[in-house]
Amino acid sequence: MSTSKTAYGFEFGLLILVLLSSFLLSVSLGSVSIPFSDTIKILVGGTVENTSWRYILMDYRLPKAFTAILVGGGLAVSGLVMQTLFRNPLAGPFVLGISSGASLGAAMLLMGSALFTRYIFMETANDISMSVAASLGSFLVLSIVVTMANKVRDTMTLLIIGLMFGSITAALVSVLAYFSDAAQLQRFIFWSFGSVGSLSWSQVGVLACTVAAGLVCAVLAIKSLNALLMGELYAKSLGVPLKKFKTLIIVATGLLAGGITAFAGPIAFVGLAVPHLTRQLITTMDHRILIPAVFLYGAILMLLCDTVSQLPNSAKVLPINAITSLIGAPVVIWLLVRKRKLLF
């Protein structure tokens, strides 16, 4: 594709148009059939005969669609900065163990002993408790990883440390699962499927603030990310403070991946694959272009996957994790086979 600003302007305009179309498709389809004309009337503030449609659209489908945008875009950006930091195409938002820490926090709440959970969280605030527990777990691991990042110089060593923390937290979750009863284990399994449809407007607001903070950190690191493409020595020769830069990227990933996992559960594939998908379609390594493009691609993918998982006109909802992989993986494989190489 052309690298001119005009070409990128056209591509971004097309992406925004596809995003809006995916958004309208997401809020129009669901277990309850709502005519598209009535959906538009409700969105623009008009009145419809069936008042329950307004409740379904405004209090369920709209928060779900906005959550899908935040989740898809946030995970995609966190995957992009991780792949650039480690210069590894297999890196993603989960490599530092931050999302595993969120899973451990959720496991402690759902499968841990009553000694640890009953007196810490209210029984009547399940959704809030889940978000708080997962957030505490992710930021506990984040604080440890940031401390380690200031002590090790080698980026690959930091990657291995993150993977080891992920293994430790996964082992602790397995131990909790072994000693849990069937009901507790089932609740955790359902949480691990991932979901973008269980958040209230207030929770969407908190998630939006968290994702926005992570995106700000990523944007502040754009120049350093571009310099790092040529290697750490080149970036250092340009005056990039590597320790501060690594800390900023880790904090950005913690806010994005940790916050999203806390509210929507562990959603795989998006953070790993969307950056590669974007590079195949927009052939540039400039993070000034890649970060917004990756966010838009991730948001579109999540909206489409959530629409499919809802099984329109059916009360059944498929696990969003399964849909993201089933839909996204073949597309990425096809693009890689057609292009024959990874752009990195």
VENPERA-V656195 format. One record per run of one state. SS is the DSSP state (h for helix, s for strand, l for the rest). FROM is the first residue (numbers start at 0). LEN is the number of residues. If there is no record, write none. Layout:
ss->SS from->FROM len->LEN
ss->SS from->FROM len->LEN
//
This chain:
ss->l from->0 len->4
ss->h from->4 len->24
ss->l from->28 len->7
ss->h from->35 len->8
ss->l from->43 len->7
ss->h from->50 len->36
ss->l from->86 len->11
ss->h from->97 len->14
ss->l from->111 len->2
ss->h from->113 len->4
ss->l from->117 len->8
ss->h from->125 len->24
ss->l from->149 len->5
ss->h from->154 len->24
ss->l from->178 len->3
ss->h from->181 len->11
ss->l from->192 len->8
ss->h from->200 len->20
ss->l from->220 len->1
ss->h from->221 len->7
ss->l from->228 len->3
ss->h from->231 len->6
ss->l from->237 len->4
ss->h from->241 len->23
ss->l from->264 len->5
ss->h from->269 len->12
ss->l from->281 len->5
ss->h from->286 len->23
ss->l from->309 len->10
ss->h from->319 len->20
ss->l from->339 len->5
//
